[in-house]
Amino acid sequence: MTEHPPRPTEQPDPSTEPLGSSRPHSLDPKELGFTPQRPVPWLAPLLLISTGLRTLLALLFGAYLDKRELQNALPNRVHRQVGPDGDLWLDFVADLGDGFHATYSVAWLLSRPELEVDGQRLPRGQMLLMGGDQVYPTASGEAYENRSKGPYEAALPQPPADGPAPTLYAVPGNHDWYDGLTAFLRVFAASRDANIGGWQTPQARSYFAVELPGGWWLYGLDGQSGAYLDDPQLRYFEEAATRLTPESKVIISVPEPSWVKAVDRPGEYDTVEYFLRTVVAPRGAQVRLMLSGDLHHYARYSHPDRELITCGGGGAYLYPTHKLPERIEVPPRDTLMRRTSHSEPYDLVGRYPEPAVSRRYGWGIFARLPLRNPGFATLLGILQTMLMLTMAGVALPRAEANAQRLFSIPLVIMLTVTLLGAAFFAKPPSASGKRHVRHWLLGLGHGFAHIGLAAVGAWVWLQLPFWDAPWPLPAVAAVVVYGPVAGLVASQLTALYLLVAGAFGVNLNELYAAQGIEDAKIFLRLHFAADGTLTGYPIAVDRICRRWRAEPDAPPDAAWISPEQPLRVRLAEPPFTLR
């Protein structure tokens, strides 16, 4: 069954509302100040086209839209975060601005004064770090308001009454960059109010350095979708690094897990490695932890000197874990940095969801693809109908030779379009990385399967009485009768292709993006003790909430909306400790 955002309830009588009250009495968007959104239908045809165009424009004109150079005029302060007891609790969440149910489930948990997780009481983070992709599918002021800022304001509308306001920092991801970072800077770095609900937003740029307790430092980098690091940013971090000592321990927050992506594309890690080698290493400090989102799951790669963690479970569709490499080398051997940096092995020691669960989620593609992406199923139905009519026209025994030649022209075109579309679906021309033989074989096999389906459809259609009806009844009947059935069957064929291709590492993202899986969310809670000990707690939410109620009579700092279903949490793996 398709989930929907909460329905508005009856509005209260304004005459009975307490004077000065600003808490919503219902889930009406006019009261909330934002409109809860459904999950993004990632295979919707118009969305695919618009997102593809924005990605292409970002690749072609990203240098012209780059606002990082302009940030040189903004304040370059280095921040400091220490709790009243000399320690600090920090929450990390990433990939959060998708459907309301998943995004707000995580936001509500982050806003709780404390969480009881596997018998341990973990207080709310005094600092919240958003690790990239704060909005989907593309950045705009309205999208931020409806998909991330609004839900987080509703979860913590005011600073806690029993303590100081927590702070919020954000690293921009590739989706934040699709408008050239304009909306991101307005929301997180140039806000007149300098807050999102009860969270203060002290950062002035799209990157930042924060001094933490116990000799720890946090560096949040803006990599502009994998591009180079700009000179103002490098100068900012070089100045911040003058405060590092050989005893300092550094956390690097980056927009994407380049250590994993470098397995297939070795150059992905070069920018990060350059930063570590030229900014941090000269000071003798150690980079003990690297954090990232972008891949919508949890994965921890471990080395005695460093942990590499992907934690992108803040709200976006689930990305699988069962195809992750068990061991990686960082930096990769086949990279330009191999002559200046020594490669070290990292082992995959923790992941969420578990591989068996991740694999089982893949089988849900057959039901979820048409339900989550009705526009895509409609497009398949249109293409199948056109292909079937073309084949049926050629196959008619009464057609004259000249007519057959005329019909053969669009048939050739339709066959070519089908095969090329399937091949490009397996590996879009704009996608990074090499196109391997498996991409061609699987893509062309997918195309021939759709051609075979159309041939069977043409044979069946010619056995039915619709073809002999007066024109234009045959065409109308094909659109009304054949199209919907063909779209449903073709969507199942595509689902089968995605399941098979995913087993070979092809279209793995599409296999899960098409499903829009909202469950299996995760965020990371870190505790920095005054003595320098860092303990990490990956907090998993196996099932999100889908039913909510307004809380008009709650205290001012309490969430506007509370779950009607229990939100249970657990540790995705035992706590890990760094010193």
Disulfide bonds with the S-S distance in Angstrom:
none
